[in-house]
Amino acid sequence: MTWSGYAIPFNRPCFVGNEQVYMAKAIANGQISGDGEFTRRCHAFLEKEIGVTKALLTTSCTHALEMAALLLDIRPGDEVIVPSFTFVSTVNAFVLRGARPVFIDIRPDTLNLDESRLERLISPHTKVIVPVHYAGVGCEMDAILAVAGRHGIPVVEDNAHGLLGRYKGRRLGSFGCLATQSFHETKNFTCGEGGALLINDFRYVERAEILREKGTNRSQVFRGQADKYSWIDVGSSYLPSDLLAAFLLAQFEARDYIQAQRRRLWEFYATHLCDWALQHDISLPSIPAHCEQPYHMFYLLMPSLAARQALIDRLKARRILAVFHYLPLHLSAMGRRFGGQLGDCPVTESISDRLVRLPFYIGLSKADQASVVAAITDLK
Ligand SMILES: Cc1ncc(COP(=O)(O)O)c(C=O)c1O
């Protein structure tokens, strides 16, 4: 999607200052391939902030999810329980290995998978449950882990939106045996395209390093733990250039600035839209008291598809870009091949029609944000 042509785009990547300095340092270091100084520093940041055993930068969240599917040894005929209201990669990573998606509906408040429906979807073929923390608001992890634990099924958190979010005081990304992050340019912390695999179960660490390095033990050779590297497993090239890690580290180091700015943006919309929303039967994001959100996005839930489209059109006429989000995966061409039908996930179907995301990026001035609010509240 291109943002050009709009006075107020939906997103603009933010540059916080040190990106170019660190990239120049990576060049001066003489290492721009993967796993150099900046990659190691990004790993240390993620391990410390999220409290995970091991973090590995990847070329995208999609690739981190693919690594998770390989690590869990997903095979044809296995089932993966995923929300239908998510990005295609949450599902595709497992389908690539031959798994069949079993779509679970979402809660109408947080738009996260509805944990009360989980247990009845489990079958002898279920090999993994993948909760997605939508907008970085934590899923009901206590209930999800209780069901998963009773059936001995691993949980992989898709935390693409949720870096630095918390559920009951604990960081998102620290609950599943594996979790994934995205650093795509729409995320709070970015390097253009990028991701990370977070590993909470140490038994996956050694194989994860091998899968990420083309199926070789090159990481051990770099650490002096082996004297030559060889092909020992399947794998691919999932590690990003140290130039990208340099960019990302600059963003990580500006976390206080980034998060304070995003919080300001989020609270401005919430404060200035809440009365209007109440009067027009429109919902704002719902954040349970036990969740700390990372201020990833701001959305409105309109009363109908027609009302959502009218709002997008009205904003567009003022050169403001607001966008909808996921289309139900069970109703996509691919989802239908797995048996998806209208009515399977009614909450997802309704939310997908009614949700609109508002412009949200560092650099969106107060005046511009006020224009967005004014354009929205013109609704009679
Ligand atoms: C929930 C979710 N998972 C995974 C992804 C894929 O992320 P990436 O673009 O880093 O592969 C996205 C993309 O925005 C997403 O929204």
Ligand as a Chemical Component Dictionary entry (heavy atoms), coordinates in Angstrom:
data_LIG
# 
_chem_comp.id                   LIG 
_chem_comp.type                 NON-POLYMER 
_chem_comp.pdbx_formal_charge   0 
_chem_comp.three_letter_code    LIG 
# 
loop_
_chem_comp_atom.comp_id 
_chem_comp_atom.atom_id 
_chem_comp_atom.alt_atom_id 
_chem_comp_atom.type_symbol 
_chem_comp_atom.charge 
_chem_comp_atom.model_Cartn_x 
_chem_comp_atom.model_Cartn_y 
_chem_comp_atom.model_Cartn_z 
_chem_comp_atom.pdbx_ordinal 
LIG C1 C1 C 0 -0.342 -10.656 13.614 1  
LIG C2 C2 C 0 0.736  -10.619 12.560 2  
LIG N1 N1 N 0 1.572  -11.664 12.449 3  
LIG C3 C3 C 0 2.567  -11.681 11.553 4  
LIG C4 C4 C 0 2.769  -10.616 10.694 5  
LIG C5 C5 C 0 3.874  -10.692 9.680  6  
LIG O1 O1 O 0 4.902  -9.802  9.986  7  
LIG P1 P1 P 0 6.121  -9.571  8.978  8  
LIG O2 O2 O 0 5.664  -8.543  7.983  9  
LIG O3 O3 O 0 7.244  -9.066  9.847  10 
LIG O4 O4 O 0 6.437  -10.880 8.347  11 
LIG C6 C6 C 0 1.928  -9.505  10.759 12 
LIG C7 C7 C 0 2.130  -8.367  9.874  13 
LIG O5 O5 O 0 1.795  -7.245  10.151 14 
LIG C8 C8 C 0 0.871  -9.501  11.718 15 
LIG O6 O6 O 0 -0.002 -8.487  11.800 16 
# 
loop_
_chem_comp_bond.comp_id 
_chem_comp_bond.atom_id_1 
_chem_comp_bond.atom_id_2 
_chem_comp_bond.value_order 
_chem_comp_bond.pdbx_ordinal 
LIG C1 C2 SING 1  
LIG C2 N1 SING 2  
LIG C2 C8 DOUB 3  
LIG N1 C3 DOUB 4  
LIG C3 C4 SING 5  
LIG C4 C5 SING 6  
LIG C4 C6 DOUB 7  
LIG C5 O1 SING 8  
LIG O1 P1 SING 9  
LIG P1 O2 DOUB 10 
LIG P1 O3 SING 11 
LIG P1 O4 SING 12 
LIG C6 C7 SING 13 
LIG C6 C8 SING 14 
LIG C7 O5 DOUB 15 
LIG C8 O6 SING 16 
# 
